[in-house]
Amino acid sequence: MKKDLKIGVNNVQYGLSVETHRTLLEVIRDDLGLTGTKNGCGMGDCGACTVILNGEAANACLVLAHEVDGQEVNTIEGLSRGGDLHHIQRAFVDHGAIQCGFCTPGMIMATKALLDKNPSANETEIRNKLVGNLCRCTGYIKVMNAVKAAQELMRKD
């Protein structure tokens, strides 16, 4: 059964007719063509599908699309402006926290949600917010260094 859905994604409003069983992840990737949000485990364990939903980090694979009717979602595609990487993206690149890149969009979006709310988050707070984002390549030291560097870049802005 299909139902109408209105959703804002990266400050663009969409009106869609979507099957009621489909997830936000499926709609973002398949209907809107925004493939930066990754489909990892499909069970909310890996964080590869992390988006920002109304200011909070959310696993898009666990959210039914119709639960976000009328709400705002931000994906990795919405971070850069005019071809310039967001400070968080730049810090991840500069600190080698990207490796294979599969988990990177989710890590970056979780970091953005955290730093938007708490720009001075300490190491414990950062670790607690990123605990749901798994990476097989970086060993997390580079990710932590990137988040700290992003904090500095954002402070200077």
C-alpha positions in Angstrom: 0.0 0.0 0.0 1.4 3.4 -1.0 0.9 6.6 1.0 1.9 10.2 0.2 4.9 11.5 2.0 6.3 15.1 2.2 9.9 15.3 3.4 12.7 17.8 3.4 16.1 16.4 2.5 19.1 18.7 2.5 16.7 21.8 2.4 14.9 20.5 -0.6 11.2 19.6 -0.3 10.0 16.3 -1.8 6.5 14.9 -2.3 6.5 11.2 -2.9 4.2 8.3 -3.0 5.9 5.5 -1.0 5.0 2.0 0.1 4.3 2.1 3.9 6.9 -0.6 4.7 9.8 1.2 3.1 12.6 2.7 5.3 14.0 6.2 5.2 17.2 4.7 4.0 15.5 3.1 1.0 13.7 6.3 0.1 16.9 8.4 0.4 19.0 6.0 -1.8 16.5 4.6 -4.2 13.9 7.3 -4.7 16.1 10.4 -4.2 19.3 9.0 -5.6 21.4 10.1 -2.6 23.7 7.2 -2.3 26.2 8.7 0.2 24.1 7.3 3.0 25.2 3.6 3.1 23.2 0.4 3.6 25.4 -1.6 6.0 23.8 -4.1 8.4 20.2 -3.0 8.0 19.6 -3.5 11.7 20.9 -0.3 13.2 24.1 -1.8 14.5 26.8 -0.3 12.2 25.9 3.3 11.8 26.7 3.4 8.1 23.2 4.8 7.4 23.4 7.7 9.9 21.5 10.8 8.9 20.5 13.8 10.9 16.7 13.8 11.5 15.4 17.0 13.1 18.9 17.8 14.6 19.5 14.3 16.0 21.6 11.4 14.5 19.4 8.6 13.4 19.9 5.2 11.7 17.9 5.6 8.5 17.6 1.8 8.2 15.4 1.7 11.4 13.1 4.6 10.5 10.1 4.0 8.3 9.8 6.7 5.7 6.3 7.6 6.8 7.5 8.3 10.3 9.3 11.4 8.9 6.4 12.9 7.0 6.8 16.7 7.2 10.2 16.5 8.9 13.7 17.5 7.8 16.5 15.1 7.1 20.2 15.9 6.3 22.5 13.5 4.5 26.2 13.7 3.7 25.3 15.2 0.3 24.0 18.3 2.1 27.1 19.2 4.0 29.4 20.7 1.4 28.7 24.1 0.1 29.6 25.3 -3.4 32.1 22.5 -3.9 33.8 23.2 -0.5 33.9 20.5 2.0 32.4 21.1 5.4 35.0 21.4 8.2 34.1 17.9 9.5 34.6 16.4 6.0 37.9 18.3 5.6 39.2 17.1 9.0 38.3 13.5 8.2 40.2 13.7 4.9 43.2 15.6 6.4 43.5 13.1 9.3 43.2 9.9 7.2 39.9 9.0 8.9 38.3 7.9 5.7 40.2 4.7 4.6 37.7 2.6 2.5 35.0 5.3 3.0 32.1 3.0 3.6 31.5 4.1 7.2 32.7 7.7 6.6 29.3 9.3 5.8 27.7 7.9 8.9 30.6 8.9 11.1 30.6 12.4 9.7 26.9 12.8 10.2 27.0 11.5 13.7 29.9 13.9 14.4 27.9 16.8 12.9 24.9 16.1 15.0 27.1 16.0 18.1 29.1 19.2 17.4 25.9 21.1 16.4 24.6 20.5 19.9 27.9 20.4 21.8 30.8 22.1 19.9 33.1 21.7 22.9 32.4 18.0 23.5 35.2 16.2 25.3 36.7 12.9 24.3 34.3 10.8 26.4 31.3 12.6 25.0 32.6 12.1 21.4 33.3 8.4 22.0 29.8 8.0 23.5 28.1 9.6 20.5 30.2 7.6 17.9 29.9 4.2 19.7 27.1 3.2 17.2 29.3 3.8 14.2 31.5 0.9 13.3 34.7 1.0 11.2 36.9 -1.9 10.1 39.7 0.3 8.7 40.8 3.3 10.8 41.1 1.9 14.3 39.2 5.0 15.6 42.3 7.0 16.6 42.2 8.8 13.3 38.5 9.4 13.7 39.0 10.9 17.1 41.8 13.1 15.8 39.5 14.2 13.0 36.7 15.1 15.3 39.0 17.1 17.5 40.4 18.9 14.5 36.9 19.7 13.2 36.1 21.2 16.5 39.1 23.6 16.1 38.1 24.5 12.6 34.5 25.2 13.6 35.7 27.3 16.5 37.7 29.5 14.1 34.7 30.1 11.9 
